[in-house]
């Protein structure tokens, strides 16, 4: 056998092995076909602007990822960081102190009437952190079903706690972290995300709504009869009655057989990006961050589950991850967009929401190494 023939056979063998890998190598997702709405781009209330550019920065001294920021009962800023720490500081960034470190990743939190910080830890579940930093696990399951991806949390005046469980398929602790698990869940589109209610009196946890493609940020309506929840994987925001019982939102939004329901409706559909966190601001505003813009390639793969499986067999650099693009907006409870701030350069990565005070807007981020803010 000549050297040339050996080389050709070797190349054919490598090509065959590569083809077998692309076609048959097991992947963790079982993709479901779906039909995304036609992307309208940055138009109307979301017309391109640069109002988010030029953020001022507060140094976090080596920490990163201020995914959730809130004013505490003591008037100080509290930040949930990628390291698992809860950091507190003055409104100008001074006197930074670590309240606690959960050993996981807190993605959202709120304060209860006693001043305890109620945290949704993606690795551990629903936690209560006392003012002295002591951590208590409130719940990590619904009956016998574990909470795999605690994401956002809000405390009602009644004391009841509402929590989003982003995915019943991909736990961040098992799949390399919160970002990796979110990519798997959104690529799969099996819509296993849930909204849960925890009652601190009975210690019981129940399902309010299910059937969400990556259930994310939460905010209560002003009368606390409804809860807004981001369905990140399908570019929309729902409004759901807090009295709902295991309401299946996937069935309600089925394009082939939509079912009207008095307990839930889509507040915003066909957003130009992936909605992440929800935060109540001043004067009735609710802020939402679009963590990434939409990617045409992702929408093109929506009705091609097999190709989505193939995507995971490619090097990560070839995954259709959307480009960086800073974007936050605010809406009121009539469904009107009342503010829209963008930074097309994406210089402040993965904007997740806004904390609004009388003189500043603090901008949350998944991976920034500083806390960005703008004069209000």
Secondary structure, DSSP 4 states (H G I P E B T S, - for coil): --HHHHHHHHHHHHHHHHHHHHHHS--S-------PPPP--S-GGG----TT-S-EEEE-TT-----EEEE-TTS-EEEE-TTSEEEEE-TTS-S-EEEEE-SS-EEEEEE-TTS-EEEEETTTEEEEE-TT--EEEEESEETTEE---EEEEEE-TTS-EEEEE--SS--TTTTTSHHHHHHHHHHH----EEEEEEETTTTEEEEEEEEESSEEEEEE-TTSSEEEEEEGGGTEEEEEETT--SEEHHHHT-SSS----TTEEEEE-S-SEEEEEEEE-STT-EEEEEEEE--HHHHHTTT-HHHHHHHTTS-GGGS-PPPP-EEEEEE-TTS-EEEEEEETT--S-SEEEEEE-SSEEEEEESS-SEEEEEE-
